[in-house]
Amino acid sequence: MRLVEKLKDYENQYMFIRWATGGEYGKLVYAGDDFIEFEVINVDTMEYSETVLINSSLILEVCVGGFDVGRILAEMSSKISLD
C-alpha cells in the first residue's frame, strides 16, 4: 500500500507531517496521487496559519497520534461552540 492511499483514510483529521523542506502540525484536507492539501496550525494561537500543497513524493513522516497531536486535537475541540 502506498502512503497516499493510507492518507486518504485520514482526511479531515489532525496530524503532524514532515516533508522535504519542513514539518508542521495541522489538518489534512485532501490526499491525492500528485499532492496533498494541508492546513497548518500555529501551535501558539491554535489558529490556521496557512494552507500548504505538498507533492506526495516529498512526504517523509506522518504522525496521526501521540501526545502532541492529542493536545492539539483537545485544544481545537475546546474551541468548538455549542451554538
Summary of the structure (lengths in Angstrom):
residues: 83
radius of gyration: 12.7
end to end distance: 41.3
largest distance: 41.3
contacts: 211
relative contact order: 0.23
helix: 28%
strand: 46%
